[in-house]
Amino acid sequence: MSPSFAPGEAKRPRAMRVAVAYDVRMRTHRFFATTFKGLEDVLAGEIASLGGEDVSAGPGSVAFSGDMALCYRANLWLRSANRVVLLLSEFPAPTPAALYEGTREIPWPDLFPPDRTIAVDATVRDSGITHSHFAAQKTKDGIVDRFRDAVGRRPDVDAKTPEVRIVVRIVRDECAVSLDTSGESLNRRGYRANPSEASLKETLAAGLLLLAGWQGGEPLIDPACG
């Protein structure tokens, strides 16, 4: 029996379980806010006070649900968060082919036009895919191929100053693909115009003050101040 694919063409894997979490028609979305280890409960309290729902703290991040207005408020007002990302999809990715196919299933042209520049940040842990740079490369391949199929054009890559940043996290072969909504890290929202090389990040400093319960009405002693 002749093969169902052209000679020399890689046979694509069978259909896989891909849970696309984002739809432009949805009013409620799932987000993750990243923070420093030890400040997860502090950040969870901040998110709840802004109106976040289904708030759940995990190692180095807090998951929550809400509308896009909440996303804007989170980026503007959260003091202990480093970034806020919008969850797009979750799927098993034990192999590079599975990562590529899962990424390709996401309707990228519905999210941004092909004239935007992109970058992919990937982290991997306890998974069949062991190299974060390779994971980022396969994710990028899935994105640009989806664009080519849909509109005949693809976005360019700008690793330093992208207009769209995609965040990929693979833990124990389970992949979460998210869209960064913050741009630069939230500690760079403009408070310190000329930071020194050894300065404490504003988000970490604010989180420590929240953790200490300091309200500003009494003197503050910083034993680590140089």
Secondary structure, 3 states (H helix, E strand, C coil): CCCCCCCCCCCCCCCCCCEECCCCCCCCEEEEEECCCCCHHHHHHHHHHCCCEEEEEECCEEEEEECHHHHHHHHHHCCCCCEEEEEEEEEECCCHHHHHHHHHCCCHHHCCCCCCCEEEEEEEECCCCCCHHHHHHHHHHHHHHHHHHHHCCCCCECCCCCCEEEEEEEECCEEEEEEECCCCCHHHCCCCCCCCCCCCCHHHHHHHHHHHCCCCCCCCCCCCCC
